[in-house]
Amino acid sequence: MMNNENRIEILVGKTLTKVSVNEDKTEIMFVTEKGEVYKLYHDQDCCERVYVDDICGELSDLENSPIIMAEEVKSEQNVIPDGIKEEQCRDESFTWTFYKFATIKGYVTIRWYGGSNGYYSESVSFRQAYIERKD
């Protein structure tokens, strides 16, 4: 079982100064005004792929205003959620994970797709990566 530090809900009440997605869409970094750095990511293995499929909303709406909602919603394995087309589920095994965030500036939903041959993880991880030095 995950401890509270590894749950996305820990971001509620924090003010983010930067939210960024890496080039291959396999990692999202969240930097707080206190210099805490959190990341959503997947450690890729040989026979699966997990990545950000879509972002609904503007990531900039999550910056410079306290997070008032942060939640994870995960589909059952091989179940196609509402709004997803069947052709988007192209692997033998797949899982969709949605991260929903809100500030007073707006809502953002980040949709992750995880696909594999059924023997590998399709999940997204969240953890505090490090704390930046504030000089």
C-alpha distance (Angstrom), angle and dihedral (degrees) to the residues before:
residue distance angle dihedral
M1 . . .
M2 3.80 . .
N3 3.77 119.9 .
N4 3.80 119.1 -130.7
E5 3.81 92.6 -99.2
N6 3.82 89.1 65.0
R7 3.79 96.2 50.4
I8 3.79 121.9 96.2
E9 3.82 89.7 -131.1
I10 3.82 89.0 75.4
L11 3.83 86.6 80.4
V12 3.83 92.1 66.8
G13 3.80 108.5 111.0
K14 3.80 93.8 16.9
T15 3.80 122.2 113.9
L16 3.79 113.8 -134.3
T17 3.79 119.7 -148.1
K18 3.80 95.9 -174.4
V19 3.81 137.3 18.4
S20 3.80 117.4 -177.6
V21 3.79 139.3 170.2
N22 3.81 120.0 -146.5
E23 3.79 120.2 -121.6
D24 3.82 97.7 -98.8
K25 3.83 91.7 45.3
T26 3.82 94.7 -121.2
E27 3.80 98.2 115.3
I28 3.80 137.9 40.3
M29 3.79 120.1 -165.9
F30 3.82 123.4 -154.8
V31 3.83 118.0 -165.8
T32 3.81 118.9 -166.9
E33 3.79 127.8 -151.4
K34 3.83 87.5 -108.1
G35 3.82 90.7 58.5
E36 3.80 96.5 -104.9
V37 3.79 112.6 146.0
Y38 3.80 120.5 -155.5
K39 3.76 128.2 179.8
L40 3.78 139.5 -158.4
Y41 3.78 108.1 -154.6
H42 3.78 149.5 136.0
D43 3.80 124.8 -132.2
Q44 3.80 99.3 -133.3
D45 3.78 119.7 -135.2
C46 3.80 128.5 -168.3
C47 3.78 101.2 -89.2
E48 3.78 106.0 36.4
R49 3.75 140.4 55.8
V50 3.78 128.4 -154.7
Y51 3.79 120.4 -179.7
V52 3.80 146.5 145.1
D53 3.80 104.5 -81.1
D54 3.80 97.7 -179.4
I55 3.79 143.6 -6.3
C56 3.79 116.5 -150.6
G57 3.79 109.6 -161.3
E58 3.78 132.7 12.6
L59 3.81 119.4 -59.6
S60 3.81 87.4 -149.2
D61 3.84 87.6 68.2
L62 3.82 86.5 69.1
E63 3.80 93.1 56.8
N64 3.82 128.2 90.8
S65 3.80 95.5 4.7
P66 3.82 127.6 82.9
I67 3.80 116.4 -94.3
I68 3.81 107.9 -114.5
M69 3.81 97.5 178.1
A70 3.80 132.6 28.1
E71 3.78 120.8 162.8
E72 3.78 142.2 153.3
V73 3.80 122.9 -137.7
K74 3.79 116.6 -174.4
S75 3.79 127.3 -169.0
E76 3.76 122.0 -133.3
Q77 3.80 111.5 -98.7
N78 3.84 111.0 -81.5
V79 3.82 93.2 4.7
I80 3.79 115.5 125.8
P81 3.84 110.4 -137.6
D82 3.80 122.1 -138.7
G83 3.78 111.5 -79.9
I84 3.82 95.0 27.4
K85 3.79 118.8 110.1
E86 3.79 119.3 -132.4
E87 3.81 91.9 -122.9
Q88 3.83 88.8 61.0
C89 3.82 88.3 66.4
R90 3.77 98.0 72.5
D91 3.80 103.0 154.4
E92 3.78 133.1 82.7
S93 3.82 88.0 -115.0
F94 3.81 126.0 21.5
T95 3.80 142.6 171.2
W96 3.80 129.7 -168.3
T97 3.81 119.6 -150.5
F98 3.80 122.3 -170.2
Y99 3.80 124.2 -163.1
K100 3.79 113.6 -162.4
F101 3.79 121.3 -163.1
A102 3.79 134.8 174.7
T103 3.78 140.0 -175.5
I104 3.80 127.5 169.6
K105 3.84 85.4 -91.0
G106 3.82 95.9 60.8
Y107 3.79 151.9 -64.7
V108 3.80 128.3 -75.6
T109 3.80 127.5 -170.1
I110 3.80 118.3 -167.6
R111 3.81 113.3 -161.3
W112 3.81 118.2 -156.7
Y113 3.80 124.0 -167.2
G114 3.79 120.6 -155.4
G115 3.79 119.7 -172.2
S116 3.79 133.8 172.4
N117 3.77 145.0 142.4
G118 3.81 87.8 -87.4
Y119 3.80 97.8 -96.1
Y120 3.81 98.6 82.0
S121 3.80 136.0 66.0
E122 3.79 118.1 -88.3
S123 3.78 95.1 -179.1
V124 3.79 132.7 116.2
S125 3.80 120.1 -130.6
F126 3.80 129.2 -148.1
R127 3.78 127.0 -163.6
Q128 3.76 144.8 140.7
A129 3.79 105.9 -89.8
Y130 3.81 101.0 -168.6
I131 3.80 144.1 -53.0
E132 3.79 118.6 -98.5
R133 3.78 117.2 -132.0
K134 3.77 113.4 -111.2
D135 3.81 108.8 -154.2
